[in-house]
Amino acid sequence: SASALVLAPGGLAEPKLPDLPGLAEFRGAAFHSARWDHSFDLRGKRVAVIGTGASAIQFVPAIQPLVARLHLFQRTPAWVLPRLGQPIGLRERRLLARFPLARRALRAKIALLNELQVLGFRYPWLMGMAERTAQRYLAAAVRDPALRAKLTPSYRMGCKRILISDDFYLAVAQPNVELIAGGAAEVREHAVVGRDGIARPADAIIFGTGFAVTEFPFAQIVRGRGGRSLADVWGDSPRAHLGTSVAGFPNLFMLLGPNTGLGHTSVLIMIEAQIEHILGALRFVQRKQLAAIEPRQAAQDAFNAEVDRQMRGTVWTSGGCVSWYLDRSGRNSALWPGAAYQFRRRVARFRPGEYLLK
C-alpha cells in the first residue's frame, strides 16, 4: 500500500496487433517487433512484414539482407526524411570538452531548432517545404516510378508520424523486397494475402503495427472513487488535468498521460515538467498534512477545452489522414498541440487552487 500512486508505463509499450482473419491458423513464426522472437533464424526465410511505420523503418533495413524474400505490406505510405547525421570530429569534441559554455550553446541551438518545428504542425501550409525535401529524397533513393508512386503519401506531412531514415528506401528498392500497397487482408496457414487478393508464401510474420497509445491499457486495472476504473471514466477519449492527474482518482498521478506526446522534440521535456508538478503536489500534501488530493473537474474540463481549441486547424486534425494519434472518438488525445516550453510553463508549477484538498 502507498499514499500516492504514480503511473509511468510509457506510451509506446503495449504492442497493437491487427485483427486479421486466419491469423490463429498461421503455421510459421509470428511476432510483434517489440516482442522479437530471437530464437527464430530469419536467414534464407520468406518473411511478411505488416506495417511501414516508425517500427518497420528500423528493422526492415536490418533484416532485408538476411531473408530470401521480404513481402512488405503497406496500408498507408509515410513521409520519410533523411537523417542527415554526421560524426562529430575530434576538433569539435575537444572544443566541447574544454568549454562548457560551447556545449550549452550547441544544446540550446538543437533545442531551439527542434522547438521551432512545431510551427509546421500548428500551421500545416508550412509543411510544403519539408514535403518537397522528402519528395526529392524519395526520387533520388527509388528509381522505379511504380515503386515510387506506392511510397508517395497523399496527405499533408505531419498528419501521421514523420519518419527519419537513411536506409529504408534503399532496402525497399532491393530485388528481394516486394511492397504491397493496401496492406494485408487475411492470413492462411503458410501465406499472407494482400488487399490485391494475392497470397504470398511466408515462413514468418513480423508485425510493425505500433502500440496501443490512446487506449492506455493500464486504465482497465486502475480504480478510483466508487470503484470505477479509468477505462470506464475515459470511455472512448482519455482526458486528464495537465495530462497528469484525473478527477475522481485521489492521489493518482501519471507521466505521459493524455495529450502529452510530441511530434517535434523530446518528450523528456514533458516528463520533467510533470515530475516537477507531481513533486510540488506531494510536498504540498505533506506540508498541509492532507489525506488526499485530486483535480477539480472544472479545472480538468477547462484544460482539455483549451487543448481541443488549440488542436483545431493543426495538421493532426486537418491533414487528410487517419492516424494513431486519434482515439476512438476521433479526438487527438495523444499529442500536445503547442510548443514544449508552453507545456512546461503551464504544468511544472503546482497550483493548489486547481485541486480538491482533503
Beta strands, then each sheet from edge to edge (+ up, - down):
strand 1: 5-7
strand 2: 29-32
strand 3: 46-50
strand 4: 69-74
strand 5: 80-81
strand 6: 163-164
strand 7: 177-181
strand 8: 184-188
strand 9: 191-194
strand 10: 199-201
strand 11: 204-207
strand 12: 252-254
strand 13: 293-295
strand 14: 355-357
sheet 1: 1+ 12+
sheet 2: 2+ 11+ 3+ 4+ 7+
sheet 3: 5+ 6+
sheet 4: 8+ 9- 10+
sheet 5: 13+ 14-
end
